[in-house]
Amino acid sequence: MPQKPLPFTKSQIEKIIKKYPTPFHIYDEKAIRENARDFKNAFSWNKGFKEFFAVKAAPNPYLVKILHKESYGADCSSLAELIMVQKTGILGEEIMFSSNDTPVEDFLLAKKLKAIINLDDISHIAYLEKYAGLPSLICFRYNPGKLKRGNHIIGHPEEAKYGFTREQLFEGYKICKETGVKRFGIHTMVGSNELDPYYFVETAEILFQLIVEISRKLKIKFEFVNIGGGVGIPYRPEQKRIDLKVMSRGIREKYEKIIIANGLAPLKLFAECGRYITGPYGYLVSRVLHIKDTYKRFAGLDSCMANLMRPALYGAYHHITVIGKEHKPHKFVYDVTGSLCENNDKFAIDRKLPELEQGDIIVIHDAGAHGFAMGFNYNGKLRSAELLLRENGEVVQIRRAETVKDYFTTLDFKGLTNFKV
Ligand SMILES: *Cc1c(COP(=O)(O)O)cnc(C)c1O
């Protein structure tokens, strides 16, 4: 049975559960830091390289602070994320603000923080100018449309809601130049959870060529190119990690052939990955609450899709380890479910596992990005705690679990007494 490693032993996790009841998410600081360094080092040939961690993947200020210590910036998409990174101590051009359908309050705060503002649409130029004023540095998100093959999570680029068309880019940079904007960047993000390194080489090539054309035509200079996030992780134990060396070398070759050859260097290379940075190093720890035998065999956990929605949302595979039973024969087939009144609330369907019993500790792997983050309260379900396994082996709680009281804070039960029906 293929396995995925865990950063804790059975007795360690049992000790943690004594203090922090299941379910909870736990993140491995050491692995996150090592991975963050490897990712950064892979692109060291580009002097201006910077990764802006996509906060939406794991919106916890403790994780953002760890990554900032590794010299990462933050990629934010909303007002709340901007406030979170501000409180973490990240400011100015270490923040990339990539939003869409953006409310004015968000632009105002991004501008105040002097974040790099990445516009999703040409109409946002006038909107930003009217309500917040244009910043001196501007970036646009490009949607290559049919020029680029899609990816099953985001879909075909020409059907995606994001970004400027090619023609709109020329028009947009021209308007900004004429309005006095001096500094320029370009961005795209077309795929998600992509494991093919050449996908990103092709993305970079498309952007590099556009930079040549736009800079020539409009006589503007680009400071940076942001190739977005979307670098995938191997959710299945038999899958391989993306080869960063191949990806980096490929992008470097295109940089030399297109950017350097056209006299447009130096150009800073930016990325804004979320999943690749923290995904494999977060775990949802849960217990078996009930075993049920009907037309199928079900193992019901004390967590549900409110704690990890990816399997229900995309049919995504998340590997499962049953603590202490790793070496038992995996010859029992289960649907591993949550407690939501939705039949797609299943962490796994027809999964071969060792025989399960009530109380077994279940670890769901690769929950460190787009895991806790996608949590919700449907069915009155509460978000779990988030824990951090520090490099010295200590465990700290970096977010407490929600309580029923939290769930009711926006309701006024007193008003119900005087509410005549
Ligand atoms: C979601 C998102 C990211 C991060 O995506 P990952 O798949 O976690 O790398 C980066 N940039 C933008 C604009 C996004 O919407």
The ligand as a Tripos MOL2 file, in Angstrom:
@<TRIPOS>MOLECULE
LIG
   15    15     1     0     0
SMALL
NO_CHARGES

@<TRIPOS>ATOM
      1 C1         -5.8560   31.2220   -6.1760 C.3       1 LIG1
      2 C2         -4.8730   32.1340   -6.7450 C.ar      1 LIG1
      3 C3         -3.5030   31.9170   -6.5410 C.ar      1 LIG1
      4 C4         -2.9600   30.7140   -5.8200 C.3       1 LIG1
      5 O1         -3.2670   29.5360   -6.4620 O.3       1 LIG1
      6 P1         -2.5440   28.1780   -6.0440 P.3       1 LIG1
      7 O2         -3.2100   27.1430   -6.8900 O.co2     1 LIG1
      8 O3         -2.8220   27.9890   -4.5880 O.co2     1 LIG1
      9 O4         -1.1020   28.3370   -6.3240 O.co2     1 LIG1
     10 C5         -2.6260   32.8450   -7.0490 C.ar      1 LIG1
     11 N1         -3.0530   33.9250   -7.7210 N.ar      1 LIG1
     12 C6         -4.3550   34.1780   -7.9390 C.ar      1 LIG1
     13 C7         -4.7460   35.3950   -8.6770 C.3       1 LIG1
     14 C8         -5.3030   33.2820   -7.4720 C.ar      1 LIG1
     15 O5         -6.6030   33.5200   -7.6990 O.3       1 LIG1
@<TRIPOS>BOND
     1     1     2 1
     2     2     3 ar
     3     2    14 ar
     4     3     4 1
     5     3    10 ar
     6     4     5 1
     7     5     6 1
     8     6     7 2
     9     6     8 1
    10     6     9 1
    11    10    11 ar
    12    11    12 ar
    13    12    13 1
    14    12    14 ar
    15    14    15 1
@<TRIPOS>SUBSTRUCTURE
     1 LIG1         1 GROUP 0 **** ****
